[in-house]
Amino acid sequence: MLVAGLVLSVFGLGFFCWLLFTLAVYALPFLAGLTAGLAAFHSGSGFLGAIIVGLLAGSALLVLGQTVYAAARMPWIRVAIGLIYAVPAAVAGYQLCFGLGGIGTPAGAWQQVFAATGAIVVGLTAFARMALFILPPTERDPTERTAPSAVGLQSQDLRG
């Protein structure tokens, strides 16, 4: 019974950390959905209406950001959009790792090192997830044609 409890505790802690990490990556859409939901609740929409408004606002912000990121041609626009989503995620990752680091390490330098490492990892993951839905250039615009390869221009019959 003790072994089963230890195994389930490890899996439970792993699931909890995965869930917190995933939520930290989507910090900006979550914050926008939470803000819209609270605003809807305070304006009299009720509990169910606030949840629906919050889900729609958060989902719309995530889809809008990924669509604009995928449609942007200039790299500096992509970097700016990616940073808009990655910076709040990095702050959430810092706070998450700072709190979890306080459980296992005494307050001090190591807690700051764990928190800074967590912020970097969560921020980079958020930036990478923004780029997840970019289509390759050949699928993005079917009218774009690539230049024919040199192999395709050679004659198939080289015997003369």
C-alpha positions in Angstrom: 0.0 0.0 0.0 2.9 2.3 0.8 4.5 1.8 -2.6 1.2 2.5 -4.4 0.8 5.7 -2.5 4.3 6.8 -3.4 3.8 6.0 -7.1 0.5 7.8 -7.2 2.0 10.8 -5.4 4.8 11.0 -7.9 2.3 10.8 -10.8 0.0 13.3 -9.1 2.9 15.8 -8.6 4.0 15.3 -12.2 0.5 16.0 -13.5 0.2 19.0 -11.3 3.5 20.4 -12.5 2.5 19.7 -16.2 -0.8 21.5 -15.7 0.8 24.5 -14.1 3.4 24.7 -16.8 0.8 24.5 -19.6 -1.3 27.2 -17.9 1.7 29.4 -17.5 2.4 29.2 -21.2 -1.0 30.5 -22.0 -0.9 33.3 -19.4 -1.9 36.2 -21.8 -5.1 34.5 -23.2 -6.0 33.3 -19.7 -5.6 36.7 -18.2 -7.7 38.3 -21.0 -10.4 35.7 -20.6 -10.4 36.1 -16.8 -10.6 39.9 -17.2 -13.5 39.7 -19.7 -15.3 37.2 -17.6 -15.0 39.3 -14.5 -16.2 42.4 -16.4 -19.2 40.5 -17.7 -20.0 39.1 -14.3 -19.9 42.6 -12.7 -22.1 44.0 -15.4 -24.8 41.6 -14.5 -24.4 38.7 -17.0 -24.5 36.0 -14.3 -22.1 33.1 -13.6 -22.7 31.1 -16.8 -22.6 34.2 -19.0 -19.3 35.3 -17.4 -17.7 31.9 -18.1 -18.9 31.9 -21.7 -17.6 35.5 -22.3 -14.3 34.6 -20.6 -13.8 31.5 -22.7 -14.7 33.3 -25.9 -12.4 36.2 -25.2 -9.4 34.0 -24.2 -9.9 31.7 -27.2 -10.3 34.7 -29.6 -7.1 36.3 -28.3 -5.1 33.1 -28.7 -6.5 32.4 -32.2 -6.0 36.0 -33.3 -2.4 36.1 -32.1 -1.6 32.8 -33.9 -3.3 33.9 -37.1 -1.5 37.3 -37.1 1.8 35.6 -36.3 1.4 33.1 -39.1 0.3 35.8 -41.6 3.1 38.2 -40.8 5.9 38.2 -43.4 8.4 40.4 -41.6 10.5 38.8 -38.9 10.4 41.8 -36.6 6.6 41.7 -36.5 6.7 38.0 -35.6 9.2 38.7 -32.9 7.0 41.5 -31.5 3.9 39.3 -31.5 5.8 36.4 -30.0 7.1 38.7 -27.2 3.6 40.0 -26.5 2.6 36.4 -25.6 6.0 35.2 -24.2 6.7 38.0 -21.6 3.5 37.4 -19.5 4.2 33.6 -19.8 7.8 34.2 -18.5 6.5 36.2 -15.6 4.0 33.5 -14.7 6.7 30.9 -15.1 9.0 32.9 -12.8 6.3 33.1 -10.1 5.4 29.4 -10.5 9.0 28.2 -10.2 9.7 30.7 -7.4 6.9 29.2 -5.4 7.7 25.6 -6.2 11.4 26.3 -5.5 10.5 27.7 -2.0 9.1 24.2 -1.2 12.3 22.4 -1.7 15.1 24.9 -1.2 15.6 27.6 1.4 14.9 31.2 0.3 18.0 32.6 -1.3 20.1 32.4 -4.4 19.1 28.9 -5.4 15.4 29.8 -5.3 16.2 32.7 -7.6 18.2 30.5 -10.0 15.3 28.0 -10.2 12.8 30.8 -10.8 14.9 32.5 -13.5 15.4 29.1 -15.3 11.7 28.5 -15.1 11.0 31.9 -16.5 13.3 31.3 -19.5 11.9 27.9 -20.2 8.3 28.9 -20.0 8.9 32.1 -22.0 10.7 30.1 -24.8 7.9 27.5 -24.8 5.2 30.2 -25.2 7.2 31.7 -28.0 7.6 28.3 -29.7 3.9 27.5 -29.3 3.0 30.7 -31.1 5.0 29.5 -34.1 3.5 26.0 -33.9 0.7 26.6 -36.4 2.7 28.3 -39.1 2.1 26.6 -42.5 5.1 25.9 -44.7 5.5 28.4 -47.6 4.2 26.0 -50.3 1.0 25.4 -48.4 0.5 29.0 -47.3 -0.1 30.3 -50.8 -0.9 27.7 -53.5 -0.3 30.3 -56.3 3.4 30.6 -55.3 5.5 28.4 -57.4 9.0 27.4 -56.7 11.7 27.5 -59.3 12.2 24.3 -61.2 15.1 22.3 -60.0 18.2 21.7 -62.2 17.5 18.0 -62.2 14.1 18.6 -63.7 15.6 20.6 -66.6 18.0 17.8 -67.7 17.1 15.6 -70.6 16.0 12.1 -69.5 17.7 10.4 -72.4 21.5 11.0 -72.2 22.5 8.3 -74.6 22.5 10.6 -77.5 
